[in-house]
């Protein structure tokens, strides 16, 4: 029998395994650090982003609330304090060690830098390391930024027709020129003939934005100025920018003082308040509306049934009061007797301006959104109404009836421009009908138009 002997060579281990394990363990801990510390950083990034957003919105809400007085600035640092309070409630105490919170009103960086009504919030949190301490003991800063806006602004629309369907939701049959100065004409209807113009005048505006299409007949012309060719179809419809506004509460009754002027005419002096079944104001009558400062009813003439009808009367505002006026119509039925009707007269004067402060600033005529009763405004003579006409549920009828030598408006340079009644600063209605033989002029100006409210994150 053969026997084999195996000689096993025993060698001393020189520690290579320990070194290899140490090297691999470092790499393994690095992977763990990426996984765990990276997850911590990502979680803090999400928390920081949410905190910055919430703090910016808190400050924007304060800017919004105080916008009439501060115009988007923060002189009392109340918006600044609101942002810091929200950040602190979310763990960003601004102690300079664990976290810092910077609030800039207005922003100091980005596309909104220096603009009133905007707030920039920058939050930084110093995240303490876990497994990554093998590389450094310094905390890792995580920074997030948000910009929000809180403002009352005029919607960029000189005319906005809210009806989403239907032919001729903007219908013009007049022979005079219709001129909208300063803002676009927007027609929401998706009908191929959403805008119908069969008159002999020209419709001027800086821009026409029509969801559907237009139909022109006779000698009708659509023209844009100062840049020609700004007529667009297929445009996405615009929502009602005043939909957020609650209707005014019914105020206490107003007072009406009547004085006989002779020849059957009367002078009426009305204070702001609630009215029911007002008389019809006729040619030769004088109607004086006291403005907002007259009493505590906010300059609101709340027509609680019976409408507001003037067929040629002179209508002016009391010069001894201030703050403007708003006529709010709350029809009690769909009868035409419930309408607002203001008709000018060649020998009379109509001169009204909207409220200048409060939630309804810029509004001069407003009808209950749920009422389908048409509103009628006919310019003639010295006829000037500034402010927004708002009838979200009804048709607005506008007629220009004066000759080319009657009526004027004051342009942006302070010049008297003759040949057109200025009938409003902005129209927002379900439908709009334009007629008459005189020129119609809407002079859209932001300060004289109703304001839409904005509280939103923008960055």
Phi, psi and omega per residue, in radians:
X1 nan 2.293 3.125
X2 -1.552 2.432 3.093
X3 -2.052 2.369 3.106
X4 -1.971 2.400 3.134
X5 -2.023 2.167 3.126
X6 -1.687 2.166 3.099
X7 -1.740 1.936 3.128
X8 -1.621 2.174 -3.090
X9 -1.523 2.010 3.137
X10 -1.593 2.050 3.106
X11 -1.998 2.617 3.134
X12 -1.325 2.350 3.057
X13 -1.307 2.379 -3.036
X14 -1.819 0.239 3.061
X15 1.508 0.169 -3.113
X16 -1.088 -0.567 -3.118
X17 -1.157 -0.729 -3.130
X18 -1.093 -0.717 3.111
X19 -1.139 -0.756 3.139
X20 -1.070 -0.745 3.128
X21 -1.122 -0.711 -3.134
X22 -1.106 -0.747 3.128
X23 -1.120 -0.810 -3.136
X24 -1.138 -0.618 -3.136
X25 -1.147 -0.651 3.087
X26 -1.079 -0.789 3.109
X27 -1.114 -0.689 -3.140
X28 -1.122 -0.746 3.112
X29 -1.122 -0.619 3.086
X30 -1.075 -0.740 3.096
X31 -1.106 -0.745 3.103
X32 -1.087 -0.703 3.130
X33 -1.078 -0.734 3.127
X34 -1.086 -0.747 -3.088
X35 -1.212 -0.865 -3.037
X36 -1.444 -0.922 -3.141
X37 -1.141 -0.643 3.079
X38 -1.085 -0.699 3.081
X39 -1.109 -0.674 3.098
X40 -1.106 -0.740 3.129
X41 -1.119 -0.735 -3.139
X42 -1.143 -0.696 3.108
X43 -1.109 -0.713 3.120
X44 -1.198 -0.581 3.086
X45 -1.078 -0.774 3.117
X46 -1.127 -0.734 3.131
X47 -1.143 -0.712 3.129
X48 -1.128 -0.698 3.131
X49 -1.114 -0.770 3.128
X50 -1.129 -0.673 3.138
X51 -1.172 -0.778 3.114
X52 -1.065 -0.738 3.117
X53 -1.077 -0.824 -3.096
X54 -1.142 -0.707 3.141
X55 -1.160 -0.722 3.118
X56 -1.109 -0.719 3.127
X57 -1.159 -0.627 3.101
X58 -1.098 -0.750 3.113
X59 -1.185 -0.685 3.125
X60 -1.114 -0.636 3.102
X61 -1.098 -0.674 3.103
X62 -1.187 -0.736 3.087
X63 -1.052 -0.705 3.128
X64 -1.107 -0.821 -3.090
X65 -1.073 -0.632 -3.076
X66 -1.802 0.267 -3.054
X67 -1.064 -0.727 -3.128
X68 -1.014 -0.598 -3.105
X69 -1.543 -0.661 -2.984
X70 -1.873 -0.167 3.108
X71 0.922 0.740 3.048
X72 1.491 0.060 3.065
X73 -1.684 3.053 -3.082
X74 -2.340 1.103 -3.048
X75 -1.114 -0.536 -3.141
X76 -1.636 0.054 3.132
X77 1.038 0.428 3.106
X78 -1.266 -0.650 3.083
X79 -1.176 -0.689 3.086
X80 -1.031 -0.816 -3.136
X81 -1.132 -0.641 3.131
X82 -1.110 -0.711 3.129
X83 -1.142 -0.779 -3.141
X84 -1.110 -0.662 -3.131
X85 -1.119 -0.763 3.127
X86 -1.158 -0.716 3.117
X87 -1.095 -0.748 3.132
X88 -1.099 -0.700 3.122
X89 -1.101 -0.372 3.124
X90 -1.761 0.247 3.053
X91 1.688 0.002 3.109
X92 -1.755 1.509 -2.991
X93 -1.456 -0.078 3.110
X94 1.039 0.729 -3.129
X95 -1.497 -0.072 3.128
X96 1.398 -0.109 3.137
X97 -1.929 -1.100 3.127
X98 -1.459 -0.566 -3.082
X99 -2.663 2.705 2.998
X100 -2.326 2.538 3.117
X101 -2.289 2.148 3.119
X102 -2.007 2.204 3.132
X103 -2.051 2.099 3.136
X104 -2.031 2.053 3.090
X105 -2.247 1.849 -0.005
X106 -1.352 3.007 3.127
X107 -1.020 2.654 3.101
X108 -1.855 -0.047 3.121
X109 -2.519 2.901 3.115
X110 1.469 -3.099 -3.034
X111 -1.272 -0.228 3.140
X112 -1.810 0.246 -3.112
X113 -1.009 2.270 3.071
X114 1.409 0.007 -3.066
X115 -1.621 2.280 3.094
X116 -1.158 2.585 3.137
X117 1.582 -0.024 -3.135
X118 -2.051 2.599 3.094
X119 -2.307 2.422 3.114
X120 -2.022 2.231 3.108
X121 -2.130 2.214 3.109
X122 -2.109 2.092 3.138
X123 -2.019 2.430 3.105
X124 -2.290 2.299 3.091
X125 -2.160 2.281 -3.140
X126 -1.578 1.823 -3.085
X127 -1.458 2.176 3.097
X128 -1.298 2.444 -3.078
X129 -1.280 2.688 3.011
X130 -1.900 -1.834 3.141
X131 -1.182 -0.381 -3.111
X132 -1.307 0.030 3.054
X133 -1.100 -0.287 3.110
X134 -1.118 -0.336 3.130
X135 -1.777 -0.648 -3.110
X136 -2.845 2.628 3.109
X137 -1.700 -0.052 -3.099
X138 -1.282 2.505 3.097
X139 -1.171 2.716 3.136
X140 -1.832 2.020 3.135
X141 -1.336 2.370 3.064
X142 -2.096 2.103 -3.034
X143 -2.045 2.400 3.052
X144 -2.304 2.698 -3.082
X145 -2.425 2.517 3.072
X146 -2.527 2.596 3.059
X147 -2.240 2.301 3.119
X148 -2.255 2.835 -3.132
X149 -2.216 2.415 3.026
X150 -2.377 1.923 -3.004
X151 -2.756 2.787 2.936
X152 -1.896 2.021 -3.068
X153 -2.303 2.711 3.080
X154 -1.401 2.203 3.092
X155 -1.098 2.454 -3.069
X156 -1.390 1.302 3.104
X157 -2.697 2.072 3.028
X158 -1.337 -0.688 3.072
X159 -2.353 2.255 3.093
X160 -2.306 2.007 3.115
X161 -1.728 2.012 -2.943
X162 -1.439 -0.380 -3.058
X163 -1.042 2.150 -3.083
X164 -1.462 -0.236 -3.128
X165 -2.428 2.853 3.040
X166 1.959 2.582 3.116
X167 -1.484 2.441 3.061
X168 1.098 0.650 3.074
X169 -1.114 -0.454 2.857
X170 -2.009 1.929 -3.021
X171 -2.147 2.120 3.135
X172 -2.060 2.189 3.107
X173 -2.227 0.183 -3.066
X174 -1.433 2.925 3.123
X175 -1.811 -0.146 3.090
X176 -1.618 3.031 3.113
X177 -1.449 2.470 3.007
X178 -1.894 2.111 -3.086
X179 -2.177 2.094 3.064
X180 -1.879 1.997 -3.058
X181 -1.846 2.102 2.967
X182 1.888 -0.432 -3.108
X183 -2.473 2.726 -3.117
X184 -1.246 2.766 2.985
X185 -1.720 2.106 -3.052
X186 -2.049 2.200 -3.140
X187 -2.116 2.021 -3.019
X188 -1.427 -0.322 -3.029
X189 -1.089 2.415 3.123
X190 -1.579 0.120 3.120
X191 -1.203 2.559 3.137
X192 -1.140 -0.329 3.057
X193 -2.092 0.845 -3.126
X194 -1.071 -0.697 3.059
X195 -1.886 2.137 3.130
X196 -2.136 2.173 3.119
X197 -2.268 1.901 3.140
X198 -2.021 0.229 -3.140
X199 -1.492 -2.954 -3.128
X200 -1.941 0.127 -3.133
X201 -1.736 3.127 3.109
X202 -1.935 2.374 3.049
X203 -1.708 2.042 -3.141
X204 -1.875 2.451 3.026
X205 -2.825 2.792 3.050
X206 -1.111 -0.500 -3.062
X207 -2.876 2.537 3.002
X208 -2.039 2.160 3.098
X209 -2.077 1.892 -3.012
X210 -2.106 2.189 3.121
X211 -1.179 -0.772 3.102
X212 -1.614 -2.081 -3.121
X213 -2.448 -3.037 -3.115
X214 -2.228 2.674 3.097
X215 -2.293 2.091 -3.102
X216 -2.000 2.439 3.096
X217 -2.409 3.050 -3.131
X218 1.046 -2.306 3.102
X219 -1.862 0.388 -3.075
X220 -1.157 2.495 3.139
X221 -2.432 2.378 2.917
X222 -1.748 2.264 -3.123
X223 -2.457 2.492 3.094
X224 -1.982 2.506 -3.131
X225 -2.548 2.455 0.215
X226 -1.493 -0.176 -3.132
X227 -1.833 2.072 -3.128
X228 -1.262 2.752 3.013
X229 1.426 0.227 -3.111
X230 -1.572 0.987 3.131
X231 -2.028 2.047 -3.022
X232 -2.156 2.373 3.040
X233 -2.043 2.895 -3.112
X234 1.277 0.334 -3.099
X235 -1.410 2.460 3.101
X236 -1.090 2.378 -3.100
X237 -1.130 2.711 3.140
X238 -1.818 2.306 3.107
X239 -1.263 2.865 3.120
X240 -1.149 1.998 -3.094
X241 -1.302 -0.189 -3.134
X242 -1.894 0.217 -3.081
X243 -1.101 -0.442 -3.107
X244 -1.281 -0.352 -3.014
X245 -1.230 2.146 3.041
X246 -1.288 2.541 3.081
X247 -1.113 2.649 -3.129
X248 -1.157 2.572 3.039
X249 -1.186 2.638 3.116
X250 -1.173 2.050 -3.114
X251 -1.427 2.993 2.994
X252 -1.058 2.782 -3.131
X253 -1.041 2.442 3.011
X254 -1.460 3.048 3.117
X255 -2.014 2.536 3.122
X256 -2.245 2.067 3.098
X257 -1.774 2.210 -3.057
X258 -1.988 2.270 3.098
X259 -2.211 2.294 3.103
X260 -1.296 2.310 3.112
X261 -1.788 -0.112 -3.078
X262 1.616 2.855 -3.129
X263 0.976 0.483 3.099
X264 1.448 0.002 -3.125
X265 -1.687 2.756 -3.081
X266 -2.410 2.746 2.972
X267 -1.907 2.296 -3.140
X268 -2.049 2.209 3.037
X269 -1.992 2.030 -3.057
X270 -1.977 2.340 2.996
X271 -1.642 2.699 3.113
X272 -1.019 2.526 3.127
X273 2.676 -2.930 -3.100
X274 -1.538 2.436 3.101
X275 -2.392 2.524 3.072
X276 -2.297 2.312 3.076
X277 0.956 0.990 3.051
X278 -1.136 2.690 3.049
X279 -1.247 2.793 3.008
X280 -1.367 2.246 3.141
X281 -1.581 2.151 -2.985
X282 -1.879 2.985 3.075
X283 -0.946 2.267 -3.099
X284 1.707 -0.354 3.058
X285 -1.333 2.717 3.075
X286 -2.155 2.169 -3.139
X287 -2.022 2.127 3.134
X288 -2.012 2.072 3.128
X289 -1.742 2.108 3.058
X290 -1.250 2.544 -3.047
X291 -1.545 -3.082 -2.968
X292 -0.990 -0.562 -3.084
X293 -1.270 -0.123 -3.040
X294 -1.171 -0.631 -3.128
X295 -2.722 -2.881 -3.071
X296 -1.618 0.284 -3.087
X297 -1.661 0.202 2.986
X298 1.214 0.345 3.139
X299 1.300 0.222 -3.065
X300 -1.677 2.181 3.001
X301 -1.755 1.722 -3.021
X302 -1.582 1.878 -3.087
X303 -1.590 1.761 -3.019
X304 -1.703 1.025 -3.139
X305 1.873 2.417 3.088
X306 1.699 -0.239 3.075
X307 1.298 -3.124 3.084
X308 -2.303 1.908 -3.005
X309 -2.218 2.191 3.055
X310 -2.263 2.101 -3.135
X311 -1.928 1.130 3.077
X312 1.850 0.066 3.136
X313 -1.265 2.739 2.958
X314 -1.395 2.205 -3.137
X315 -2.185 2.071 3.135
X316 -2.383 3.005 3.094
X317 -1.788 2.571 -3.133
X318 -1.132 2.061 -3.103
X319 -1.251 -0.202 3.129
X320 -1.528 -0.006 3.078
X321 -2.166 2.935 -3.080
X322 -2.414 2.941 3.019
X323 1.841 -0.092 3.094
X324 1.369 -3.123 -3.093
X325 -2.423 2.772 2.969
X326 -2.445 2.244 3.042
X327 -1.706 2.034 3.108
X328 -1.887 2.111 -3.092
X329 -1.793 2.133 3.100
X330 -2.038 1.385 -3.094
X331 -1.036 2.490 3.122
X332 -1.655 -0.065 3.070
X333 -2.764 -3.115 3.110
X334 -1.636 0.193 -3.138
X335 -1.198 2.568 3.110
X336 -1.156 -0.277 3.105
X337 -1.223 -0.167 -3.110
X338 -1.685 0.131 -2.964
X339 -1.475 2.876 2.845
X340 -1.567 2.206 3.082
X341 -2.411 2.031 3.096
X342 -2.173 1.932 -3.117
X343 -2.011 2.196 3.115
X344 -1.361 2.937 3.139
X345 -2.381 2.497 -3.079
X346 -1.005 -0.475 -3.121
X347 -1.805 0.062 -3.087
X348 -1.974 -3.082 -3.123
X349 -2.371 2.371 2.958
X350 -2.173 2.164 -3.104
X351 -2.554 1.809 -3.108
X352 -2.287 2.525 3.080
X353 -2.256 2.629 -3.050
X354 -1.344 3.021 3.022
X355 -1.046 2.503 -3.096
X356 -1.801 -0.131 -3.126
X357 -2.623 2.989 3.141
X358 1.483 3.126 -3.072
X359 -1.126 -0.360 -3.094
X360 -1.826 0.319 3.134
X361 -0.982 2.340 3.136
X362 1.650 -0.243 3.124
X363 -1.590 2.364 3.097
X364 -2.112 -0.633 3.046
X365 -2.263 2.187 -3.132
X366 -2.463 2.244 3.079
X367 -1.971 2.504 3.075
X368 -0.737 2.223 -3.087
X369 -1.025 -0.461 -3.071
X370 -1.548 -0.027 -3.084
X371 -1.658 2.337 3.092
X372 -1.619 0.099 -3.072
X373 -1.197 2.230 -3.128
X374 -1.155 2.622 3.002
X375 -1.868 2.445 -3.121
X376 -2.208 2.157 3.062
X377 -2.271 2.129 -3.098
X378 -2.162 2.029 3.140
X379 -1.432 2.490 3.074
X380 -2.944 2.536 -3.120
X381 1.189 -2.639 3.109
X382 -1.395 1.608 -2.973
X383 -2.147 2.002 3.130
X384 -2.435 2.014 2.987
X385 -2.200 2.084 3.032
X386 -1.709 2.777 3.075
X387 1.891 3.122 -3.067
X388 -1.610 2.325 2.954
X389 -1.691 2.129 -3.025
X390 -2.215 2.003 3.124
X391 -2.507 1.395 -3.011
X392 -1.164 -0.355 -3.093
X393 -1.972 0.163 -2.992
X394 -2.501 2.971 3.084
X395 -1.549 2.430 3.066
X396 -1.832 2.066 3.102
X397 -1.743 2.109 3.131
X398 -2.133 2.169 3.122
X399 -2.194 2.376 3.018
X400 -1.866 2.081 -3.012
X401 -2.103 -0.080 -3.106
X402 -1.339 2.805 3.026
X403 -1.296 3.011 -3.076
X404 -1.241 -0.049 3.130
X405 -1.904 0.105 3.123
X406 -2.052 2.609 3.139
X407 1.472 2.517 3.089
X408 -2.711 2.866 2.959
X409 -2.397 2.812 3.134
X410 -1.666 2.078 -3.112
X411 -1.384 -3.124 -3.059
X412 -1.139 -0.292 3.108
X413 -1.679 0.110 3.117
X414 1.438 0.237 -3.118
X415 -1.607 2.533 3.018
X416 -1.388 2.162 3.103
X417 -1.937 2.003 -3.065
X418 -1.602 2.788 3.020
X419 1.811 0.128 3.113
X420 -2.720 2.347 2.966
X421 -1.322 2.437 3.037
X422 -1.628 1.898 -3.041
X423 -1.953 1.406 3.075
X424 1.621 2.821 3.076
X425 -1.834 -0.340 -3.076
X426 -2.859 2.426 3.038
X427 -2.024 2.243 2.965
X428 -2.284 1.900 -3.040
X429 -2.611 2.891 3.098
X430 -1.145 -0.825 3.094
X431 -2.404 2.843 3.131
X432 -2.441 2.261 3.070
X433 -2.103 2.256 -3.135
X434 -1.999 2.332 -3.120
X435 -2.691 -2.951 -3.139
X436 1.588 3.021 -3.102
X437 -1.813 -0.102 3.131
X438 -1.709 2.972 3.129
X439 -1.379 2.540 3.116
X440 -2.070 2.258 -3.121
X441 -2.243 2.150 3.002
X442 -1.862 2.146 -3.138
X443 -1.886 1.550 -3.106
X444 -1.220 2.086 3.060
X445 -2.367 2.219 -3.110
X446 -0.854 -0.846 -3.107
X447 -1.089 -0.428 -3.100
X448 -1.745 0.132 -3.135
X449 -1.941 2.764 3.116
X450 -1.092 2.693 -3.075
X451 -1.869 2.398 2.955
X452 -1.668 2.638 -3.051
X453 -1.779 2.408 -3.116
X454 -2.238 2.110 2.907
X455 -2.323 1.861 -3.011
X456 -2.766 2.667 2.965
X457 -1.378 2.355 3.141
X458 -2.065 -0.306 3.028
X459 -2.497 nan nan
